[in-house]
Amino acid sequence: MPFTEICIYQVKPQKVEEFEALMFEAKSLLEKQEGLLLLRFAKRGYRIDMEQIKEGLPPLKITRIVKSA
């Protein structure tokens, strides 16, 4: 029986590089699992606002990337 799992992570701008490195490590581990049919990662270009979702409005697009020093 096929099983699908979807996870959405919201990452602080100063933690993006650390998070992406962690996901790369997780990808390596998950690809070794027996029975894996497909593994995909996607980086989104919008931010999640639960109030907008409740109101049925589309998500806000990310218009700039803020990099901290």
PDB file of N, H, CA, C and O in Angstrom:
ATOM      1  N   MET A   1       0.845  -1.180   0.000  1.00  0.00           N
ATOM      2  CA  MET A   1       0.000   0.000   0.000  1.00  0.00           C
ATOM      3  C   MET A   1       0.888   1.240   0.000  1.00  0.00           C
ATOM      4  O   MET A   1       1.735   1.381   0.883  1.00  0.00           O
ATOM      5  N   PRO A   2       0.718   2.145  -0.968  1.00  0.00           N
ATOM      6  CA  PRO A   2       1.543   3.359  -1.017  1.00  0.00           C
ATOM      7  C   PRO A   2       1.248   4.284   0.166  1.00  0.00           C
ATOM      8  O   PRO A   2       0.128   4.351   0.672  1.00  0.00           O
ATOM      9  N   PHE A   3       2.276   4.978   0.574  1.00  0.00           N
ATOM     10  H   PHE A   3       3.186   4.924   0.163  1.00  0.00           H
ATOM     11  CA  PHE A   3       2.173   5.924   1.679  1.00  0.00           C
ATOM     12  C   PHE A   3       2.821   7.229   1.228  1.00  0.00           C
ATOM     13  O   PHE A   3       3.927   7.218   0.688  1.00  0.00           O
ATOM     14  N   THR A   4       2.145   8.341   1.444  1.00  0.00           N
ATOM     15  H   THR A   4       1.246   8.350   1.883  1.00  0.00           H
ATOM     16  CA  THR A   4       2.668   9.654   1.079  1.00  0.00           C
ATOM     17  C   THR A   4       2.784  10.509   2.330  1.00  0.00           C
ATOM     18  O   THR A   4       1.871  10.551   3.154  1.00  0.00           O
ATOM     19  N   GLU A   5       3.911  11.185   2.463  1.00  0.00           N
ATOM     20  H   GLU A   5       4.653  11.151   1.794  1.00  0.00           H
ATOM     21  CA  GLU A   5       4.109  12.098   3.585  1.00  0.00           C
ATOM     22  C   GLU A   5       4.534  13.445   3.027  1.00  0.00           C
ATOM     23  O   GLU A   5       5.456  13.523   2.216  1.00  0.00           O
ATOM     24  N   ILE A   6       3.869  14.494   3.456  1.00  0.00           N
ATOM     25  H   ILE A   6       3.120  14.430   4.115  1.00  0.00           H
ATOM     26  CA  ILE A   6       4.205  15.853   3.042  1.00  0.00           C
ATOM     27  C   ILE A   6       4.517  16.653   4.299  1.00  0.00           C
ATOM     28  O   ILE A   6       3.720  16.682   5.238  1.00  0.00           O
ATOM     29  N   CYS A   7       5.665  17.294   4.314  1.00  0.00           N
ATOM     30  H   CYS A   7       6.312  17.270   3.551  1.00  0.00           H
ATOM     31  CA  CYS A   7       6.074  18.114   5.454  1.00  0.00           C
ATOM     32  C   CYS A   7       6.377  19.522   4.956  1.00  0.00           C
ATOM     33  O   CYS A   7       7.003  19.699   3.911  1.00  0.00           O
ATOM     34  N   ILE A   8       5.937  20.503   5.696  1.00  0.00           N
ATOM     35  H   ILE A   8       5.428  20.359   6.545  1.00  0.00           H
ATOM     36  CA  ILE A   8       6.228  21.900   5.372  1.00  0.00           C
ATOM     37  C   ILE A   8       6.985  22.487   6.556  1.00  0.00           C
ATOM     38  O   ILE A   8       6.525  22.425   7.697  1.00  0.00           O
ATOM     39  N   TYR A   9       8.142  23.052   6.272  1.00  0.00           N
ATOM     40  H   TYR A   9       8.515  23.102   5.345  1.00  0.00           H
ATOM     41  CA  TYR A   9       8.963  23.664   7.314  1.00  0.00           C
ATOM     42  C   TYR A   9       9.111  25.151   7.030  1.00  0.00           C
ATOM     43  O   TYR A   9       9.376  25.546   5.894  1.00  0.00           O
ATOM     44  N   GLN A  10       8.946  25.956   8.031  1.00  0.00           N
ATOM     45  H   GLN A  10       8.731  25.636   8.953  1.00  0.00           H
ATOM     46  CA  GLN A  10       9.177  27.389   7.922  1.00  0.00           C
ATOM     47  C   GLN A  10      10.467  27.671   8.692  1.00  0.00           C
ATOM     48  O   GLN A  10      10.547  27.441   9.899  1.00  0.00           O
ATOM     49  N   VAL A  11      11.469  28.169   7.976  1.00  0.00           N
ATOM     50  H   VAL A  11      11.403  28.355   6.996  1.00  0.00           H
ATOM     51  CA  VAL A  11      12.808  28.309   8.538  1.00  0.00           C
ATOM     52  C   VAL A  11      13.174  29.784   8.650  1.00  0.00           C
ATOM     53  O   VAL A  11      12.930  30.566   7.731  1.00  0.00           O
ATOM     54  N   LYS A  12      13.753  30.151   9.770  1.00  0.00           N
ATOM     55  H   LYS A  12      13.951  29.516  10.516  1.00  0.00           H
ATOM     56  CA  LYS A  12      14.223  31.523   9.953  1.00  0.00           C
ATOM     57  C   LYS A  12      15.315  31.821   8.925  1.00  0.00           C
ATOM     58  O   LYS A  12      16.133  30.949   8.635  1.00  0.00           O
ATOM     59  N   PRO A  13      15.345  33.036   8.368  1.00  0.00           N
ATOM     60  CA  PRO A  13      16.332  33.370   7.337  1.00  0.00           C
ATOM     61  C   PRO A  13      17.776  33.064   7.735  1.00  0.00           C
ATOM     62  O   PRO A  13      18.566  32.635   6.894  1.00  0.00           O
ATOM     63  N   GLN A  14      18.129  33.276   8.995  1.00  0.00           N
ATOM     64  H   GLN A  14      17.487  33.625   9.678  1.00  0.00           H
ATOM     65  CA  GLN A  14      19.509  33.044   9.431  1.00  0.00           C
ATOM     66  C   GLN A  14      19.830  31.558   9.589  1.00  0.00           C
ATOM     67  O   GLN A  14      20.988  31.202   9.808  1.00  0.00           O
ATOM     68  N   LYS A  15      18.826  30.687   9.484  1.00  0.00           N
ATOM     69  H   LYS A  15      17.886  30.977   9.306  1.00  0.00           H
ATOM     70  CA  LYS A  15      19.031  29.250   9.650  1.00  0.00           C
ATOM     71  C   LYS A  15      18.886  28.458   8.343  1.00  0.00           C
ATOM     72  O   LYS A  15      18.953  27.229   8.361  1.00  0.00           O
ATOM     73  N   VAL A  16      18.690  29.145   7.215  1.00  0.00           N
ATOM     74  H   VAL A  16      18.635  30.143   7.201  1.00  0.00           H
ATOM     75  CA  VAL A  16      18.438  28.463   5.935  1.00  0.00           C
ATOM     76  C   VAL A  16      19.580  27.531   5.549  1.00  0.00           C
ATOM     77  O   VAL A  16      19.336  26.378   5.194  1.00  0.00           O
ATOM     78  N   GLU A  17      20.814  28.005   5.610  1.00  0.00           N
ATOM     79  H   GLU A  17      21.012  28.942   5.898  1.00  0.00           H
ATOM     80  CA  GLU A  17      21.954  27.171   5.211  1.00  0.00           C
ATOM     81  C   GLU A  17      22.059  25.936   6.102  1.00  0.00           C
ATOM     82  O   GLU A  17      22.298  24.834   5.607  1.00  0.00           O
ATOM     83  N   GLU A  18      21.886  26.106   7.390  1.00  0.00           N
ATOM     84  H   GLU A  18      21.692  27.001   7.792  1.00  0.00           H
ATOM     85  CA  GLU A  18      21.947  24.980   8.330  1.00  0.00           C
ATOM     86  C   GLU A  18      20.828  23.973   8.041  1.00  0.00           C
ATOM     87  O   GLU A  18      21.051  22.763   8.065  1.00  0.00           O
ATOM     88  N   PHE A  19      19.625  24.486   7.770  1.00  0.00           N
ATOM     89  H   PHE A  19      19.444  25.469   7.751  1.00  0.00           H
ATOM     90  CA  PHE A  19      18.491  23.621   7.481  1.00  0.00           C
ATOM     91  C   PHE A  19      18.705  22.842   6.181  1.00  0.00           C
ATOM     92  O   PHE A  19      18.438  21.642   6.124  1.00  0.00           O
ATOM     93  N   GLU A  20      19.184  23.522   5.145  1.00  0.00           N
ATOM     94  H   GLU A  20      19.401  24.497   5.191  1.00  0.00           H
ATOM     95  CA  GLU A  20      19.412  22.848   3.868  1.00  0.00           C
ATOM     96  C   GLU A  20      20.486  21.769   3.993  1.00  0.00           C
ATOM     97  O   GLU A  20      20.380  20.725   3.349  1.00  0.00           O
ATOM     98  N   ALA A  21      21.509  21.997   4.801  1.00  0.00           N
ATOM     99  H   ALA A  21      21.595  22.844   5.324  1.00  0.00           H
ATOM    100  CA  ALA A  21      22.539  20.983   5.039  1.00  0.00           C
ATOM    101  C   ALA A  21      21.929  19.772   5.756  1.00  0.00           C
ATOM    102  O   ALA A  21      22.254  18.626   5.446  1.00  0.00           O
ATOM    103  N   LEU A  22      21.055  20.041   6.706  1.00  0.00           N
ATOM    104  H   LEU A  22      20.791  20.972   6.958  1.00  0.00           H
ATOM    105  CA  LEU A  22      20.382  18.965   7.425  1.00  0.00           C
ATOM    106  C   LEU A  22      19.488  18.154   6.482  1.00  0.00           C
ATOM    107  O   LEU A  22      19.449  16.927   6.570  1.00  0.00           O
ATOM    108  N   MET A  23      18.776  18.827   5.589  1.00  0.00           N
ATOM    109  H   MET A  23      18.808  19.824   5.518  1.00  0.00           H
ATOM    110  CA  MET A  23      17.908  18.138   4.632  1.00  0.00           C
ATOM    111  C   MET A  23      18.727  17.304   3.645  1.00  0.00           C
ATOM    112  O   MET A  23      18.283  16.234   3.228  1.00  0.00           O
ATOM    113  N   PHE A  24      19.902  17.773   3.273  1.00  0.00           N
ATOM    114  H   PHE A  24      20.263  18.642   3.613  1.00  0.00           H
ATOM    115  CA  PHE A  24      20.787  17.013   2.394  1.00  0.00           C
ATOM    116  C   PHE A  24      21.217  15.719   3.096  1.00  0.00           C
ATOM    117  O   PHE A  24      21.280  14.658   2.476  1.00  0.00           O
ATOM    118  N   GLU A  25      21.507  15.821   4.377  1.00  0.00           N
ATOM    119  H   GLU A  25      21.456  16.683   4.881  1.00  0.00           H
ATOM    120  CA  GLU A  25      21.876  14.649   5.179  1.00  0.00           C
ATOM    121  C   GLU A  25      20.690  13.686   5.300  1.00  0.00           C
ATOM    122  O   GLU A  25      20.858  12.471   5.193  1.00  0.00           O
ATOM    123  N   ALA A  26      19.499  14.232   5.521  1.00  0.00           N
ATOM    124  H   ALA A  26      19.362  15.219   5.608  1.00  0.00           H
ATOM    125  CA  ALA A  26      18.297  13.404   5.628  1.00  0.00           C
ATOM    126  C   ALA A  26      18.011  12.704   4.306  1.00  0.00           C
ATOM    127  O   ALA A  26      17.592  11.547   4.293  1.00  0.00           O
ATOM    128  N   LYS A  27      18.234  13.396   3.203  1.00  0.00           N
ATOM    129  H   LYS A  27      18.575  14.336   3.214  1.00  0.00           H
ATOM    130  CA  LYS A  27      18.012  12.817   1.872  1.00  0.00           C
ATOM    131  C   LYS A  27      18.895  11.590   1.681  1.00  0.00           C
ATOM    132  O   LYS A  27      18.428  10.552   1.213  1.00  0.00           O
ATOM    133  N   SER A  28      20.153  11.706   2.038  1.00  0.00           N
ATOM    134  H   SER A  28      20.532  12.550   2.419  1.00  0.00           H
ATOM    135  CA  SER A  28      21.082  10.586   1.914  1.00  0.00           C
ATOM    136  C   SER A  28      20.601   9.385   2.728  1.00  0.00           C
ATOM    137  O   SER A  28      20.671   8.249   2.261  1.00  0.00           O
ATOM    138  N   LEU A  29      20.118   9.636   3.935  1.00  0.00           N
ATOM    139  H   LEU A  29      20.061  10.560   4.314  1.00  0.00           H
ATOM    140  CA  LEU A  29      19.625   8.574   4.797  1.00  0.00           C
ATOM    141  C   LEU A  29      18.339   7.954   4.243  1.00  0.00           C
ATOM    142  O   LEU A  29      18.201   6.731   4.206  1.00  0.00           O
ATOM    143  N   LEU A  30      17.410   8.794   3.818  1.00  0.00           N
ATOM    144  H   LEU A  30      17.523   9.787   3.847  1.00  0.00           H
ATOM    145  CA  LEU A  30      16.125   8.298   3.324  1.00  0.00           C
ATOM    146  C   LEU A  30      16.262   7.497   2.036  1.00  0.00           C
ATOM    147  O   LEU A  30      15.532   6.526   1.832  1.00  0.00           O
ATOM    148  N   GLU A  31      17.188   7.890   1.166  1.00  0.00           N
ATOM    149  H   GLU A  31      17.781   8.678   1.331  1.00  0.00           H
ATOM    150  CA  GLU A  31      17.373   7.175  -0.102  1.00  0.00           C
ATOM    151  C   GLU A  31      17.883   5.748   0.113  1.00  0.00           C
ATOM    152  O   GLU A  31      17.744   4.907  -0.774  1.00  0.00           O
ATOM    153  N   LYS A  32      18.459   5.471   1.258  1.00  0.00           N
ATOM    154  H   LYS A  32      18.571   6.154   1.979  1.00  0.00           H
ATOM    155  CA  LYS A  32      18.965   4.133   1.570  1.00  0.00           C
ATOM    156  C   LYS A  32      17.860   3.212   2.101  1.00  0.00           C
ATOM    157  O   LYS A  32      18.063   2.004   2.215  1.00  0.00           O
ATOM    158  N   GLN A  33      16.695   3.778   2.425  1.00  0.00           N
ATOM    159  H   GLN A  33      16.530   4.760   2.332  1.00  0.00           H
ATOM    160  CA  GLN A  33      15.610   2.992   3.003  1.00  0.00           C
ATOM    161  C   GLN A  33      14.985   2.079   1.954  1.00  0.00           C
ATOM    162  O   GLN A  33      14.702   2.506   0.834  1.00  0.00           O
ATOM    163  N   GLU A  34      14.774   0.833   2.323  1.00  0.00           N
ATOM    164  H   GLU A  34      15.004   0.486   3.233  1.00  0.00           H
ATOM    165  CA  GLU A  34      14.163  -0.140   1.430  1.00  0.00           C
ATOM    166  C   GLU A  34      12.707   0.239   1.166  1.00  0.00           C
ATOM    167  O   GLU A  34      11.976   0.600   2.089  1.00  0.00           O
ATOM    168  N   GLY A  35      12.299   0.156  -0.072  1.00  0.00           N
ATOM    169  H   GLY A  35      12.893  -0.137  -0.822  1.00  0.00           H
ATOM    170  CA  GLY A  35      10.913   0.410  -0.434  1.00  0.00           C
ATOM    171  C   GLY A  35      10.616   1.848  -0.840  1.00  0.00           C
ATOM    172  O   GLY A  35       9.490   2.151  -1.234  1.00  0.00           O
ATOM    173  N   LEU A  36      11.595   2.735  -0.753  1.00  0.00           N
ATOM    174  H   LEU A  36      12.509   2.489  -0.433  1.00  0.00           H
ATOM    175  CA  LEU A  36      11.373   4.122  -1.155  1.00  0.00           C
ATOM    176  C   LEU A  36      11.157   4.183  -2.659  1.00  0.00           C
ATOM    177  O   LEU A  36      11.984   3.698  -3.430  1.00  0.00           O
ATOM    178  N   LEU A  37      10.051   4.776  -3.073  1.00  0.00           N
ATOM    179  H   LEU A  37       9.379   5.170  -2.447  1.00  0.00           H
ATOM    180  CA  LEU A  37       9.749   4.885  -4.493  1.00  0.00           C
ATOM    181  C   LEU A  37      10.136   6.246  -5.064  1.00  0.00           C
ATOM    182  O   LEU A  37      10.647   6.333  -6.180  1.00  0.00           O
ATOM    183  N   LEU A  38       9.895   7.295  -4.305  1.00  0.00           N
ATOM    184  H   LEU A  38       9.480   7.225  -3.398  1.00  0.00           H
ATOM    185  CA  LEU A  38      10.139   8.649  -4.808  1.00  0.00           C
ATOM    186  C   LEU A  38      10.389   9.578  -3.627  1.00  0.00           C
ATOM    187  O   LEU A  38       9.698   9.509  -2.611  1.00  0.00           O
ATOM    188  N   LEU A  39      11.378  10.440  -3.771  1.00  0.00           N
ATOM    189  H   LEU A  39      11.940  10.496  -4.597  1.00  0.00           H
ATOM    190  CA  LEU A  39      11.698  11.421  -2.740  1.00  0.00           C
ATOM    191  C   LEU A  39      11.904  12.761  -3.426  1.00  0.00           C
ATOM    192  O   LEU A  39      12.733  12.883  -4.328  1.00  0.00           O
ATOM    193  N   ARG A  40      11.152  13.758  -3.000  1.00  0.00           N
ATOM    194  H   ARG A  40      10.479  13.659  -2.267  1.00  0.00           H
ATOM    195  CA  ARG A  40      11.261  15.086  -3.598  1.00  0.00           C
ATOM    196  C   ARG A  40      11.370  16.135  -2.503  1.00  0.00           C
ATOM    197  O   ARG A  40      10.741  16.026  -1.450  1.00  0.00           O
ATOM    198  N   PHE A  41      12.170  17.140  -2.769  1.00  0.00           N
ATOM    199  H   PHE A  41      12.681  17.229  -3.625  1.00  0.00           H
ATOM    200  CA  PHE A  41      12.265  18.316  -1.904  1.00  0.00           C
ATOM    201  C   PHE A  41      11.976  19.526  -2.777  1.00  0.00           C
ATOM    202  O   PHE A  41      12.431  19.592  -3.919  1.00  0.00           O
ATOM    203  N   ALA A  42      11.236  20.467  -2.257  1.00  0.00           N
ATOM    204  H   ALA A  42      10.866  20.414  -1.329  1.00  0.00           H
ATOM    205  CA  ALA A  42      10.921  21.692  -2.994  1.00  0.00           C
ATOM    206  C   ALA A  42      11.122  22.883  -2.076  1.00  0.00           C
ATOM    207  O   ALA A  42      10.779  22.843  -0.894  1.00  0.00           O
ATOM    208  N   LYS A  43      11.679  23.932  -2.631  1.00  0.00           N
ATOM    209  H   LYS A  43      11.958  23.964  -3.591  1.00  0.00           H
ATOM    210  CA  LYS A  43      11.864  25.167  -1.876  1.00  0.00           C
ATOM    211  C   LYS A  43      10.805  26.148  -2.378  1.00  0.00           C
ATOM    212  O   LYS A  43      10.741  26.455  -3.568  1.00  0.00           O
ATOM    213  N   ARG A  44       9.994  26.625  -1.472  1.00  0.00           N
ATOM    214  H   ARG A  44      10.046  26.376  -0.505  1.00  0.00           H
ATOM    215  CA  ARG A  44       8.886  27.479  -1.882  1.00  0.00           C
ATOM    216  C   ARG A  44       9.275  28.948  -1.924  1.00  0.00           C
ATOM    217  O   ARG A  44      10.239  29.372  -1.287  1.00  0.00           O
ATOM    218  N   GLY A  45       8.506  29.715  -2.685  1.00  0.00           N
ATOM    219  H   GLY A  45       7.723  29.370  -3.203  1.00  0.00           H
ATOM    220  CA  GLY A  45       8.779  31.126  -2.823  1.00  0.00           C
ATOM    221  C   GLY A  45       7.741  31.998  -2.169  1.00  0.00           C
ATOM    222  O   GLY A  45       7.528  33.134  -2.592  1.00  0.00           O
ATOM    223  N   TYR A  46       7.092  31.489  -1.146  1.00  0.00           N
ATOM    224  H   TYR A  46       7.265  30.566  -0.802  1.00  0.00           H
ATOM    225  CA  TYR A  46       6.083  32.264  -0.428  1.00  0.00           C
ATOM    226  C   TYR A  46       6.127  31.881   1.041  1.00  0.00           C
ATOM    227  O   TYR A  46       6.704  30.860   1.413  1.00  0.00           O
ATOM    228  N   ARG A  47       5.512  32.709   1.869  1.00  0.00           N
ATOM    229  H   ARG A  47       5.042  33.539   1.567  1.00  0.00           H
ATOM    230  CA  ARG A  47       5.489  32.393   3.293  1.00  0.00           C
ATOM    231  C   ARG A  47       4.076  32.018   3.722  1.00  0.00           C
ATOM    232  O   ARG A  47       3.093  32.444   3.115  1.00  0.00           O
ATOM    233  N   ILE A  48       3.994  31.237   4.748  1.00  0.00           N
ATOM    234  H   ILE A  48       4.792  30.891   5.241  1.00  0.00           H
ATOM    235  CA  ILE A  48       2.713  30.737   5.223  1.00  0.00           C
ATOM    236  C   ILE A  48       2.155  31.671   6.285  1.00  0.00           C
ATOM    237  O   ILE A  48       2.839  32.011   7.251  1.00  0.00           O
ATOM    238  N   ASP A  49       0.916  32.077   6.099  1.00  0.00           N
ATOM    239  H   ASP A  49       0.361  31.800   5.314  1.00  0.00           H
ATOM    240  CA  ASP A  49       0.202  32.898   7.072  1.00  0.00           C
ATOM    241  C   ASP A  49      -1.124  32.181   7.332  1.00  0.00           C
ATOM    242  O   ASP A  49      -2.016  32.197   6.484  1.00  0.00           O
ATOM    243  N   MET A  50      -1.254  31.557   8.496  1.00  0.00           N
ATOM    244  H   MET A  50      -0.529  31.544   9.185  1.00  0.00           H
ATOM    245  CA  MET A  50      -2.430  30.743   8.780  1.00  0.00           C
ATOM    246  C   MET A  50      -3.732  31.528   8.702  1.00  0.00           C
ATOM    247  O   MET A  50      -4.764  30.965   8.336  1.00  0.00           O
ATOM    248  N   GLU A  51      -3.709  32.803   9.036  1.00  0.00           N
ATOM    249  H   GLU A  51      -2.871  33.260   9.334  1.00  0.00           H
ATOM    250  CA  GLU A  51      -4.928  33.613   8.953  1.00  0.00           C
ATOM    251  C   GLU A  51      -5.388  33.741   7.508  1.00  0.00           C
ATOM    252  O   GLU A  51      -6.583  33.667   7.225  1.00  0.00           O
ATOM    253  N   GLN A  52      -4.437  33.934   6.589  1.00  0.00           N
ATOM    254  H   GLN A  52      -3.466  33.995   6.820  1.00  0.00           H
ATOM    255  CA  GLN A  52      -4.800  34.032   5.186  1.00  0.00           C
ATOM    256  C   GLN A  52      -5.365  32.712   4.675  1.00  0.00           C
ATOM    257  O   GLN A  52      -6.321  32.700   3.898  1.00  0.00           O
ATOM    258  N   ILE A  53      -4.781  31.611   5.107  1.00  0.00           N
ATOM    259  H   ILE A  53      -4.005  31.621   5.738  1.00  0.00           H
ATOM    260  CA  ILE A  53      -5.259  30.302   4.687  1.00  0.00           C
ATOM    261  C   ILE A  53      -6.692  30.095   5.179  1.00  0.00           C
ATOM    262  O   ILE A  53      -7.540  29.604   4.433  1.00  0.00           O
ATOM    263  N   LYS A  54      -6.962  30.469   6.431  1.00  0.00           N
ATOM    264  H   LYS A  54      -6.273  30.868   7.037  1.00  0.00           H
ATOM    265  CA  LYS A  54      -8.309  30.322   6.990  1.00  0.00           C
ATOM    266  C   LYS A  54      -9.324  31.147   6.202  1.00  0.00           C
ATOM    267  O   LYS A  54     -10.478  30.744   6.052  1.00  0.00           O
ATOM    268  N   GLU A  55      -8.886  32.309   5.698  1.00  0.00           N
ATOM    269  H   GLU A  55      -7.949  32.636   5.820  1.00  0.00           H
ATOM    270  CA  GLU A  55      -9.781  33.185   4.939  1.00  0.00           C
ATOM    271  C   GLU A  55      -9.857  32.791   3.470  1.00  0.00           C
ATOM    272  O   GLU A  55     -10.633  33.380   2.717  1.00  0.00           O
ATOM    273  N   GLY A  56      -9.070  31.808   3.048  1.00  0.00           N
ATOM    274  H   GLY A  56      -8.440  31.329   3.659  1.00  0.00           H
ATOM    275  CA  GLY A  56      -9.100  31.355   1.661  1.00  0.00           C
ATOM    276  C   GLY A  56      -8.306  32.230   0.716  1.00  0.00           C
ATOM    277  O   GLY A  56      -8.476  32.136  -0.500  1.00  0.00           O
ATOM    278  N   LEU A  57      -7.435  33.085   1.252  1.00  0.00           N
ATOM    279  H   LEU A  57      -7.297  33.161   2.239  1.00  0.00           H
ATOM    280  CA  LEU A  57      -6.632  33.970   0.421  1.00  0.00           C
ATOM    281  C   LEU A  57      -5.346  33.255  -0.021  1.00  0.00           C
ATOM    282  O   LEU A  57      -4.872  32.358   0.677  1.00  0.00           O
ATOM    283  N   PRO A  58      -4.777  33.642  -1.170  1.00  0.00           N
ATOM    284  CA  PRO A  58      -3.532  33.014  -1.614  1.00  0.00           C
ATOM    285  C   PRO A  58      -2.364  33.418  -0.711  1.00  0.00           C
ATOM    286  O   PRO A  58      -2.433  34.444  -0.035  1.00  0.00           O
ATOM    287  N   PRO A  59      -1.290  32.616  -0.694  1.00  0.00           N
ATOM    288  CA  PRO A  59      -0.141  32.944   0.149  1.00  0.00           C
ATOM    289  C   PRO A  59       0.597  34.175  -0.355  1.00  0.00           C
ATOM    290  O   PRO A  59       0.526  34.509  -1.538  1.00  0.00           O
ATOM    291  N   LEU A  60       1.306  34.849   0.544  1.00  0.00           N
ATOM    292  H   LEU A  60       1.364  34.578   1.505  1.00  0.00           H
ATOM    293  CA  LEU A  60       2.100  36.015   0.181  1.00  0.00           C
ATOM    294  C   LEU A  60       3.412  35.558  -0.450  1.00  0.00           C
ATOM    295  O   LEU A  60       4.098  34.693   0.094  1.00  0.00           O
ATOM    296  N   LYS A  61       3.757  36.138  -1.590  1.00  0.00           N
ATOM    297  H   LYS A  61       3.200  36.841  -2.032  1.00  0.00           H
ATOM    298  CA  LYS A  61       5.025  35.806  -2.225  1.00  0.00           C
ATOM    299  C   LYS A  61       6.172  36.448  -1.463  1.00  0.00           C
ATOM    300  O   LYS A  61       6.033  37.539  -0.910  1.00  0.00           O
ATOM    301  N   ILE A  62       7.306  35.760  -1.441  1.00  0.00           N
ATOM    302  H   ILE A  62       7.418  34.874  -1.890  1.00  0.00           H
ATOM    303  CA  ILE A  62       8.500  36.323  -0.829  1.00  0.00           C
ATOM    304  C   ILE A  62       9.077  37.304  -1.838  1.00  0.00           C
ATOM    305  O   ILE A  62       9.398  36.927  -2.965  1.00  0.00           O
ATOM    306  N   THR A  63       9.207  38.557  -1.435  1.00  0.00           N
ATOM    307  H   THR A  63       8.947  38.863  -0.520  1.00  0.00           H
ATOM    308  CA  THR A  63       9.658  39.574  -2.377  1.00  0.00           C
ATOM    309  C   THR A  63      11.143  39.919  -2.214  1.00  0.00           C
ATOM    310  O   THR A  63      11.740  40.538  -3.094  1.00  0.00           O
ATOM    311  N   ARG A  64      11.725  39.520  -1.101  1.00  0.00           N
ATOM    312  H   ARG A  64      11.240  39.017  -0.386  1.00  0.00           H
ATOM    313  CA  ARG A  64      13.148  39.763  -0.900  1.00  0.00           C
ATOM    314  C   ARG A  64      13.694  38.749   0.090  1.00  0.00           C
ATOM    315  O   ARG A  64      12.957  38.182   0.898  1.00  0.00           O
ATOM    316  N   ILE A  65      14.961  38.539   0.013  1.00  0.00           N
ATOM    317  H   ILE A  65      15.559  39.000  -0.643  1.00  0.00           H
ATOM    318  CA  ILE A  65      15.627  37.634   0.940  1.00  0.00           C
ATOM    319  C   ILE A  65      16.458  38.483   1.886  1.00  0.00           C
ATOM    320  O   ILE A  65      17.276  39.293   1.449  1.00  0.00           O
ATOM    321  N   VAL A  66      16.250  38.300   3.166  1.00  0.00           N
ATOM    322  H   VAL A  66      15.585  37.642   3.521  1.00  0.00           H
ATOM    323  CA  VAL A  66      16.978  39.059   4.177  1.00  0.00           C
ATOM    324  C   VAL A  66      18.110  38.181   4.682  1.00  0.00           C
ATOM    325  O   VAL A  66      17.863  37.108   5.232  1.00  0.00           O
ATOM    326  N   LYS A  67      19.330  38.617   4.506  1.00  0.00           N
ATOM    327  H   LYS A  67      19.530  39.489   4.060  1.00  0.00           H
ATOM    328  CA  LYS A  67      20.475  37.871   4.990  1.00  0.00           C
ATOM    329  C   LYS A  67      21.067  38.594   6.192  1.00  0.00           C
ATOM    330  O   LYS A  67      21.335  39.795   6.151  1.00  0.00           O
ATOM    331  N   SER A  68      21.261  37.838   7.248  1.00  0.00           N
ATOM    332  H   SER A  68      21.044  36.863   7.281  1.00  0.00           H
ATOM    333  CA  SER A  68      21.860  38.439   8.428  1.00  0.00           C
ATOM    334  C   SER A  68      23.359  38.263   8.409  1.00  0.00           C
ATOM    335  O   SER A  68      23.866  37.326   7.793  1.00  0.00           O
ATOM    336  N   ALA A  69      24.062  39.135   9.062  1.00  0.00           N
ATOM    337  H   ALA A  69      23.650  39.896   9.562  1.00  0.00           H
ATOM    338  CA  ALA A  69      25.528  39.101   9.065  1.00  0.00           C
ATOM    339  C   ALA A  69      26.069  38.022   9.947  1.00  0.00           C
ATOM    340  O   ALA A  69      27.286  37.866  10.056  1.00  0.00           O
TER     341      ALA A  69
END
